[in-house]
């Protein structure tokens, strides 16, 4: 089974796939960081670890059924739409991506609404009051979508399942090592958290569009995310160097005030 590693091309494929898994896993880390923040402070680290371990388990399970996943692109049924020249075919991949995209859109929009409208509870250092079970259900739903998309990417890069499994395990180890730092950074800076939620909305739109058979190059998405994050980093650095704006207080002389009817 490990004879495949005698070829330099396999090692190059392993390195490439590991890098791709880490990049694709950023979306997962951001989502987990945001939803885990609703747990009590003492449970947040445990929630992050369980969430990422679930992602690892799901990806390995999906790799075990890789032949079925490859066939997930096969049409289940098709519609004859009047504005299309050919029938619109719907596969399991389209259904999963469409449902996952809608879930990301709904969840991210709800989080932004709570932030802006002030409906999110203030819990101070204790963190949130959401239950572990509720948070894990949300993480599992997104893990399924992200894992499915990740496996389809791996199939296009590597021919050997063992290489895919090793790449997934290495990438998850890297994400586990940095998950706390990413989570603390996102939740400590409100503007970064809002930016992260905007990224998730963009990912949700991309999933829905792909389910409708319109392809958006992921390089454009990740470049936009990186550029926006770079601009925010520069803004944060500038705010540290700049003195806060002092509002000018109006000076009212008591002798200039006349009280009518006195």
N, C-alpha and C positions, 0 to 999 in steps of 0.2 A: 504493500500500500504506500509505503514511504519512498519507493523507488523513483517516484516522479520528481523528487527533489534533487536528483542527480543532474538535472538540466538547469542551466543558468536562466533560461526563459521562465521556468516555473518560479524561481526566486524573485525575478523581476515582476512577474504577475502577482505574487504574494505581496510584495511591497506596494505595488500600485493599488491593489484591491484594499489593503489595509488603510492606505491613505484615503481612498474613496469612502470607505466605511466610516472613518473618523469624521470626514467632511459631512457626509449624509447624516451622521449621528448628532451633529450640532443641533439640528431641529428638535430631535428627541430630548436632548439635554435641556434646551431652553424651555420646552413644554413642561418637562418634569420639574424644573426649577420653579416655574410659576405656580403650578398646581400644588406642589409640595409645601409651598409657603403658607398654604391655608391650614396645614396641620399644626398642632401644638409644637412649640420649639423643640421639645425633647424628642419628638418623633420624626422630625424633618430629615435628619441624616439617614435614619432607618428607611424612610419612605423613598429617598433618592436611590439608596442601594438596592432595595427590592425592585424599584421601577426599572433600573438598568439591568438587573439580573433577569427580570421577566423579558426584557427586550432580547437578551442573549439567548434565553431558552426558546423564545418564539422563533428566532432566526435559525437556530440549530434544528428545531422541529421542521420548519419549512424547508430547510436544506435536505432533510431526510425524505421529503416528498417532492423533490425538485422536478421530477418528471411530470408530476401533476401540475406544478406551478407553471412550467413551460407551456403546458396545454391550456393554461388559464386564459391565454389570448384567443383561444378558439371561440367563435361566436356561439352563444346560446340561442339567440333569436335575432331577428332583424326587423326593422321598420321601414316601410316605404314612405318617406317624407317628400311632400310635393316640391320642396325647394332644393332637394338633392338629386343628383343624377343617378346615384347608386343607393341601394338599401343601406340604412344605418345599422351596422351589426353591433350587438351588445354582448360582452364577455364577462366572466367573473372578475377579471382585472378591472374592467370599467366600473362595475358595480362597487367593488371595494374602494377604488380610488375616489369615486364620486361620493360615496357615503363618508369616507374619511375626510375628504375636503370640506364637505358641509359641516361635519362635526368640528373641525378646526376653525372654520369661519364663525360658527355659533359660539364656541367656547371663547375664542379670542375677543369677539365683539362684546360678549358678556363681561369679560374681565376689564376691558377698556371702559365699558359703561359704569361698572362699579367704581373704577378709579376716578372717573371724571364726575360722576354724580354723587360721590361720597357715600354710596350704599354699602361699601365694604366695611366690615366691623374693625374697630380699632382695638387691638389686643396687646399693644405695647410689646414688651419683650417676651411675652408668653406665646406669641404666634397666633395662629388661627384656631378655630374650633371644629374644623371639618374632621370627619372620621377617616381612619386609615382605609377602610373598605371602600368608601365612596371615591377617594382619591385613586386607589389602585384600579378601580373599574375604569376610570377615565384614562389612566396610563396604559392599561391593557388595550383599550380601543385604539389609541394612537399608535401603540407598539405594533399592533397587527398591520396597520396601514404602512407605517414606515418600514417594518420588516419586509413586507411584501414588495414594496418598491425597491428596497435594498437588494433583495435576492434577485429580482429581475435585472438589476444593474450588474450583479456579480456573474450571472449567467452569461452576459455579453462579454465579460472580461476574461473569465477563467473556465477551463474545461473540466477541472478535477474538483470533486466535492470536498475532499480532504483539505485542499488549499483554501477553499471558501470558508470552511469551518475554522481553520487556524486563523485566517484573516479576521473573522468575526470575533473570535476570542481575544486576539491581540488588541483590536480596536476597542472592544468593550473594556478591557483592562485599562487602556489609556483614558477612556471616558470616565471610568470609575475614579481614577486618580485625580482628575481635574474637575469632576462634577461639583464638588463642594465649593471650589473657588469660583466657578462660573455661576453657581446658584447664589452665593453670597454677593457677588458683584452685581448680578441682575437685580436682586431684591434690595440691595442697599441704595442703588441709584434709581430713583423713580423715572427719570428720562430714558435710561437704558432699558428699564422694564417696559415702558411704553413702546420703545423702538423694537424690542423683542416681540411684543404682541403684534406689532405691525408686520414683522417678518412672518409670523405664523399665519396672519391673514393672507399674505402674499403666497405662502406655501399652499394654503388651502385653495386659493384661486387656481394655482398651478395644477393641483391634483384634479380639480373639477374640469379644467380645460383639457387636461390629458385624457380624462375619462370620456370627453366628447370628441376624442380623436384629433385634437389640435395640439401640436407639439410646441412647447416653449423650451428653448435650450436652458438647462439648469445653470450653465455658466453665467448667463445674464442675471439670473436671480441671485446667485451667490456674490457676484460682483457688486450688485446694488446693495446687498446686505453689508458687505465689507466696506464699501465706500461710505454708507450711512454711519456705520459704527466708527470709522476713522474720523469723520466730521464731528461726531459726538465726543470722541476722545479729545480732540483738539479743543472743543468748547469747554470740556471739563477742566483741561489744563489751563485754559485762559481764565476761567472763572476763579481758579485758585490764586492766580497772580493779580487779579483785579480786585481792588477794594470794593466792597458792596456799596450800592447806591444809597446815599442818605437822603431821605425825603425831607424837604424843607418845611419846617414848622412855621405856621402863620403866627405872627406876633400881634396880639390885640391889646391895645392900650385901654385901660379901664376908663380913662378920662374921655375917650372918644365915643364911649357907649352912652347913649341916652335912652332912658327908659320913659316911654310914653305913658302919660297919665299919672306921672309922679308929681 
